[in-house]
Amino acid sequence: MASSLGRKRTHAPKGSSALNDDVSCEVCSGGHSPSKLILCDKCDRGYHLFCLRPILPYVPKGSWFCPSCSNHKPKSFPLVQTKIIDFFRIQRSPEALSNQELCI
């Protein structure tokens, strides 16, 4: 699927029924709206612009990588709850602690 410049397509060309038949969205499994279907430049998997989170308003210029291939991972904040509790000096009741132990 490489173009003459050595880059893979980031979207399906208009009127290409052969491409539309074998490319589907990894999120919704649909092949509808081919003009809104982009392909990952690393793995060639297809994604609708509106199925991605966050939604892409348009096909990006240059290379595009799907969430699986992207090096950009969402930030996680595992210590946020602990920091809030420490900031407000919130103390958990013994009852809440025993309920938490039951869930584990």
Phi, psi and omega in degrees: 000016181282144178276180182293342180269000180089000178261148175278153179291142175263352175208158181285136177290149180294138176079015179262088183288329179296320179290322182295330183290327185251001178249127177226162181286133179290339182272306185258354181064013181264151176252007180289167180052058183299335178287344178255011182258121179247154180249138176294135180284355178255311187251353180066016175282147182264148178216135171287144177303322184275352177269343180285153175234116359289154180297137175269129181285338182204165177291123182292149175282144180083199182287147175225136180239138182293168180302326180290324184267345184290140175280346181276106179260145178298142179289139175242148182234077185292337184260009183300313182298317179298318180295320179296315179299316179294319182298314182270001182053046180282134177247135179277142179286154178301329179295318179294322179294320180292325176294323180293321179294327179293330181285340183276000000 
